[in-house]
Amino acid sequence: MSEPADQSCMNCGSPLRGPYCSRCGQENGERIGPLHELLADVLDELFSVDGRLFRTIKHLLTRPGALTAAYLGGRRAPYLRPFRLFVVSGILVLLVTSLGRTLTDSRGVPMLKPAVNVVISGDEIQRMRAEADSVRARGTLAASVEAVFIDGAAKAGENPERVNRVFQERLSILAAMLLPAFAGLLHLLFGGRFYAAHVIHALHLHAFLFILASAYLSVTYVIRAIDATQTAKVLIPLAALTTVGTLLWYGFRSLRRVYDQPFRTTLWKGGLLLAINGIVFAAGLVVYLFGTLILA
C-alpha cells in the first residue's frame, strides 16, 4: 500500500516514522483496496489468522491456566484477546450443534436429540389455550404466571422443532449471560485480584468448555454414524465420562496455576465453585427454557 504524500497519519495527523503511527497505532497507507484485501482484513480482525488464533488455542488446550496467567502478567500481544477467543469458541460450538441437526446416524435419526420432545394433538392445544385464557381471567399474579406456563406448553406442542432450534442455538448465550456470575464466584472464593481479572479467567475457562463440548459432539457424531446401536451404547458413555473428567482436571489445574493456592485449598474451593455454579446454571437453564417456550 502506498504512503500518503504528506507523510502524516491519516487518522490523527501525527508525523509518520514507519509503517504504523507512533501515536494512535493506525497502519500507514490507504486501507480501501481490492475486495480480496478487504476480506483478508475481515478474517484477520475476526479470527487473527496471523497465527495468534492457533497459538492461543494451543496454549489454552495444553497448559491449563497458562493463558490467563500470561495475560494477567502482561504478555498479551502473542495471544487472542479473551473475549474474542470466547466468541470464536462460541461460534464453533454453535456450528457443531447446527451440524448435529442436519446429520443423521446409521438409523436415520438426527444426531442431536431434541431438548423438548412433546407430541400434543391439535384438539389438546386448543383446549390448553382455552384453559390459559380461563386461568388468566382470574386477574391474580399467580394466575398470570400459570397461564403463561400453559401457553408455553401449547406453543411447544404446536411447533416443537422451532422451540428446539431456538433452545439449542442460543444455549451458548445463556453461558455468556451467566459468565459474570461465574466470575463473581471466582472473586468471592479466590479474591486477591480485581474482578476484571476473574472475568478474563472465566472467559478462558468457558472457551475451553466450548471447544471441549464441540469435540465431544463431533466424536459422538462419528460414533453414531458408524453404528448407532451397539457401538454407540458403549463408546458414547465412555466419551462423556472422559469429557467430564477432562473438564474437572482442567478446571482444577487452571485454578492452581492462576491463583497459586495450596492443593487442598484449591480442591475444596473448586468443589464449592462447581456446586454453586451448578445450581446457578440449573436455575438459569430452567428460566431460559421457560423463556424459550414463551417467546419462540
C-alpha positions, 0 to 999 in steps of 0.5 A: 500500500502506498504512503500518503504524500504528506507523510502524516497519519491519516487518522490523527495527523501525527508525523509518520516514522514507519509503517504504523503511527507512533501515536494512535497505532493506525497502519500507514497507507490507504486501507480501501483496496481490492475486495480480496484485501478487504476480506483478508482484513475481515478474517484477520480482525475476526479470527487473527489468522496471523497465527495468534488464533492457533497459538492461543488455542494451543496454549489454552488446550495444553497448559491449563491456566497458562493463558490467563496467567500470561495475560494477567502478567502482561504478555498479551500481544502473542495471544487472542484477546479473551473475549474474542477467543470466547466468541470464536469458541462460541461460534464453533460450538454453535456450528457443531450443534447446527451440524448435529441437526442436519446429520443423521446416524446409521438409523436415520435419526438426527444426531442431536436429540431434541431438548423438548420432545412433546407430541400434543394433538391439535384438539389438546392445544386448543383446549390448553389455550382455552384453559390459559385464557380461563386461568388468566381471567382470574386477574391474580399474579399467580394466575398470570404466571400459570397461564403463561406456563400453559401457553408455553406448553401449547406453543411447544406442542404446536411447533416443537422443532422451532422451540428446539432450534431456538433452545439449542442455538442460543444455549451458548448465550445463556453461558455468556449471560451467566459468565459474570456470575461465574466470575463473581464466584471466582472473586468471592472464593479466590479474591486477591485480584480485581474482578476484571481479572476473574472475568478474563479467567472465566472467559478462558475457562468457558472457551475451553468448555466450548471447544471441549463440548464441540469435540465431544459432539463431533466424536459422538457424531462419528460414533453414531454414524458408524453404528448407532446401536451397539457401538454407540451404547458403549463408546458414547458413555465412555466419551462423556465420562472422559469429557467430564473428567477432562473438564474437572482436571482442567478446571482444577489445574487452571485454578492452581496455576492462576491463583497459586493456592495450596492443593487442598485449598484449591480442591475444596474451593473448586468443589464449592465453585462447581456446586454453586455454579451448578445450581446457578446454571440449573436455575438459569437453564430452567428460566431460559427454557421457560423463556424459550417456550414463551417467546419462540 
